[in-house]
Amino acid sequence: MSVRVLVADDQEIVRTGLTMILNAQPDIEVVGEAPDGRRAVELARRLRPDVCLLDVRMPVMDGLEATRQLAGPAVEDPLAVVVITTFDLDEYVYAALRAGARGFLLKDAGPALLAQAVHAAAAGDALIAPSVTTRLLRAFADTGPKAPPRQPIEPLTDREEQVLARVARGRTNNEIADELFITLSTVKSHVTALMLKLGVRNRVEIAMWAYETGRIRPGG
């Protein structure tokens, strides 16, 4: 069964390119395109795609507000949103992840990583381009909300701390399994436990929590 995707970008050539790349995948289908955030929200609510691929900077309504309306904490039945943008340490990216986005990619990420991000989001996982994960989170660790970081419901185990650190550094589940010599299913169980203990929705928020609490530091 194909993953149904909505693509939103104010540049027609970018929308067309992304649509062509995704439709070339055997198990992905672009079901709608939008030139701005407001239209993206309207289409997404009507079409209920599996994944919404949103540019950060769009007219009428930007990707941040569109993400909040589609995937924010107040949304009863949130959709999966992946933010795609050019990378210039854009403050909107951090805010979009805060607003509920499940992933972040560069527009030059390439077909393979783009498809991987779409599949991850559709499966309830999250993916940030590995090449920019730590750079992005480090850049905004000191510019995010200054409220005290929320404390875990229960103390983290040593193994959970190890998994936490690797999630924050952008490791995939397979990479974490290899590094810690544990099974893939065990990694997934630890990630699920981390989300429950930290009160977060996905591995993007796990990573942000690790930076906000100082467990992972720039250069660390």
N, C-alpha and C positions, 0 to 999 in steps of 0.2 A: 504494500500500500504506500502510495507516494506521500511525502511530507509536503503539505500545502503551505506556500510562502507568499507573504505580501511584501513588496519592495517599495520603499518610499525614499525618494531623493529629488531635490529640486532641479537637478541637471538631467535633461533627457538622455544625453549620451551615457551617463553613469547608470541610470535606470535600465536602459536598453542593454548595456554591457552586463550588468548583474543578472538581468533576466535571462539573457542568452547563456551565461555560465551555468546558472542554476537549472534551467530547462534542459541543458545538455546532460545533466546527471540522470541516470535511469530511475531514480527513486525520489526525485524532487520535482515539484510542479509550482510555477508561479501563477497564482490565481488572481492577483490584482496588483496594480501599480498606482502610486500616488505622488503628486508633485509637491505636496506640503503636508505638514503634520495634521492639520484639521481633516483633510481628505483621508489621510491614512487612518485616523481614528474612526471616521465614519465607515470606511471600507472594512476595517478590521472587525468592528462590532457587527457588521452585516454578514461578512464572509466567514468569520471565526477561523482564520488560518491557524495552522499549527505553530508557525513562527512569523513574527513581524521583523523585517530587516529595515531599520530606520537610520537615516542620516541624522547627525546631530543638528546641523545648521540648516534649517528650512524656513521659508517664509510662512506667513499667516500664523502658524503654530510650530515652534521648534521641536526637535526630537525629544528634548527633555520633558516638556509638558505632555507630548504625545505618549511617551513612555509611562509617565505618572498616571495618565488617564487609562491606559491599557493594562498596566502591570503594577501599579502602586499599591501600597499597603491597604488602602481603602477599597480597592477593587475586589468584589466578591468572587468573581471568576476570572482571574488574571490570565492574560495571554503571554506567551513566551516572546520576549523582545531581545533582539541582538542589535547593538549599536554599531554602525559602521561609519568610519570617518577618516579624514586625513589626520595625521598625528602631529600636533604642534603644542603638546601639553595643554590641550583645550580643557578649561575648567568645566565645561559642560559634560565631559565624559565621566568624571567622578560623580557629578550630580545625577547623570543618567543611570549609573550603576546603583546609586542610592535610591533612585526612583523605582527600581525594580528590574532593570535590564539584566538579562542572564549572560550576556557576553559582550565583548568589545573586539572589533577587528579593524584593521586598516583597509583602506580601499584597494591597496595593492597586495593584499594578503595572498592572492592566488586562488585558483579554483578548488584545490584540494582542501585548504584550510577553511575556505568559505563553506564548502559542503560539510566539513567536519563540524563547524560551529552551528550550522543549521540543524544537523542531526543531534548534536548535543543538547541544544535548546529544546528540540521537539521531545527528547527523551527525559526532560526535566533536569538535565545537567547544565553546566555552564562552562563556557570557554572564553578565555581572553587570549589573544594572540601571544604565544609564548615569548616572542621576541620583545614584547613591551610590557609584560605582566608586572615585573618588579619595578621597571622604570615608571610605569603609570602609578602604581600604588605608593611608591616612595615619593614621587613628585607631589602627591596630594595627601600624604599622611599628615603633614603639618598644616594643610590648608583646609581640611575638612571641618566638620562641626566640632566645637570645643567642649561639648558635654562630656562628662566622665564616661569612659567606655563601659558598656554594660558588662556585668560579671556573669560567669557561667552559672547555670542552675546548680550544677554539681561540679566539683573539681575535675579537671582533665587528667586522664591517666597519662603515664609516660609515653605510651604508644600513640595516644591521641595527640599529644604535643608534637611528636615526631611527624605524624601525618599532617597536622596543622601547618608546620613549618614548610613542608614540601608543597602543600596546596598554595601557600602564600608566595612561593617562588615559581609558581606556574607549572609545576609538574602535573602530568596526566596521571590517571589512576594506574595505568600500566607501568609508568615510570616509577611511581611510588612503590608498587608491588615489587618491582625488580630491586629497587634500592634497599627496601626493608626486608627482603626475602620472605614476603608473605603473599597469600593468594589475592587475586583481583577481587573476589567476593569479600574478603576480609577488609581490604581497603575501602570498598563501598560501605561496609558496615561501620567502619570508623568515621567516614565522612558523614554518614547519616547521624551517628551519635553526636558528632561535633555540631551539626545543625540544630539538633534538639537541645543540647546543653547551652549553646550560645544564643538560641532563639533567633536564628537567621534562616533565610530561605534557600540559599544556594552557596556554592563554593566561592563565588565572587565576594559575598559578604563574609565568608570565613576568612578569606585573605585580607580584607579590609580590617577585620577585627584584630587579626594578628599584628598588623602594622599599628593600629590605634593603641594597642596595649603594650607596644614596645617589644613584643616577642621577636619580631623581625625588624631589623634596623637597616638603614641605608649602608650598603657595603657589607651587610651581614649575610 
